[in-house]
Amino acid sequence: MSGLKVYNSYTRQKELFEPITKGHVGMYVCGPTVSGESHLGHARPFITFDVVFRYLMHLGYKVRYVRNITDAGHFEEEGREAEDKISKKAVLEKLEPMELVQKYTNLFHWAMHEFNNLEPTIEPTATGHIVEQIEMIKKIISAGYAYEVNGSVYFDVRKYADNYPYGKLSGRVLDDLQSASSRSEIGRELDGQDEKHNREDFALWKQAAPEHIMRWVSPWGIGFPGWHIECSAMSSKYLGEQFDIHGGGMDLMFPHHESEIAQSSICHGGHEPARYWLHNNMITINGKKMGKSYGNQIMLTHLFSGQHPLLQQAYSPMTIRFFILQTHYRSTLDFSNEALQASEKGLKRMWEAYQNLNKILSDNAGIAEGGSDETLVAKVMRLSSELDEFMMDDLNTAKVLANMFELVPVINSLKDGHIKLNDIGLRTLTELQTKFHTYLESVFGLKGESEKEDGKLGGVLQLLAEIRKDARSKKDYATSDKIRNQLQQLGIDMKDEKDGGVSISFS
């Protein structure tokens, strides 16, 4: 059906995309952990794979896009102690865990709507698939690749590595992992706290302490699932034992995706779960990955309102989407106010040209079919045809937009009369308009903002936050509280933060 090539992280090369079932694509993307608000770094994978979803449908595929909600689990992330983020945050916010989950799931969905992301075909939750996870764990134990200790179950990585290519996706070498684990956990060993057979083993199921709120009955006692088993259970249930595309951020390659491959392979006769692994690169600030551990997160509501020490103004969801798409998904994207301001101006210029092109075609019915300026026609047709070539070559949105910017001066010259309409001709104009519509709206999911009331929301919230901050500095707490309380009645929570910023969330 297509000549689409994608970079497969598993084989480390570009490959021709050929789905398992002709005309159909199964795609699984790791969704949010709803223990808190999403930040700019989280926006990149969801916008990236929304474009992948849109483009596959544009090519004529019937796509089943599964993106999960992680609302439970024992998280084992590289360089950090394992924890249950949902229960931990629920205690801090004095909410029941599922209250917390609902709050941040609603906020996530709101942000995805603002970004104009299409809804996934299926959006399963981890807590809704405990039975499937337990069944997978049983299979892994029966196959001899997992063991139970004190009500917890661990995957035996060393035994798996003896028979399968462990580390192929992430490039990690087991001996190095063992050495690093030994150095970092020697204190735990001396305290007798480490119940795993090998340092690199990961949890499939954890015994729940009496005070642990989220807990389920299992053959090994009352407990809760590990993080990695959740995605394996949900992807295989809705897409089968092997499916076409598994996507996510590059930070998930290890340990999450590497662990998914290991446990799924054991359950499914040695087959890796996905044929193509696609990973977007990170968003950085001054060269550092954006994340809680670095203290440099910019929440999406901060971006939309401008209320953050690193921000000079509010930025609209479409500006952020455009900013992300101007860089190839596998390249690092560094945040700066200057870059976002340039994206804001670039999007405005691009969209105005698109509107001008639509107006030219609707107002000029008498344009000659063929263009008289052969050089101009050849240039426009070349730049237009390359849009398809760039997208077919590993979804290069950056090159597509670069070509479209080269076409903007042509459109503006047609509007101003510096280029005559008959120089380019109706056929070329129609092709140009079709390509702009296809890529700007259908594939890239962009929308015009000049007439959108939503585009003004950030500025209004920024103004209210500044008025409230000024009132508090003057000890006018009546005005400050009135703004906060009336916004709260509208479903908007405005809170002061320690760094001087303001947190704005939508309930």
Secondary structure, DSSP 8 states (H G I E B T S, - for coil): ----EEEETTTTEEEE---SSTTEEEEEE---BTTS--BHHHHHHHHHHHHHHHHHHHTT-EEEEEE-BB-S-BB--TTS--B-HHHHHHHHHT--HHHHHHHHHHHHHHHHHHTT----SB--BSGGGHHHHHHHHHHHHHTTSEEEETTEEEE-HHHHHHHS-TTTTTT--HHHHHHHHHHHHHHHHHTT----SSTT-EEEEEE--TT-SS-EEETTEEEEEBHHHHHHHHHHHHH-SSEEEEEEEGGGIIIIIHHHHHHHHHHTTT--SEEEEEEE--EEETTEE-SGGGT---BHHHHHHT-STT-SS---HHHHHHHHHTS-TTS-EEE-HHHHHHHHHHHHHHHHHHHHHHHHHHH-TT--SS-S-HHHHHHHHHHHHHHHHHHHBT--HHHHHHHHHHHHHHHHHHHHTSS-HHHHHHHHHHHHHHHHIIIIIIIT-----TT-THHHHHHHHHHHHHHHHHHHHTT-HHHHHHHHHHHHHTTEEEEE-TTS-EEEEE-
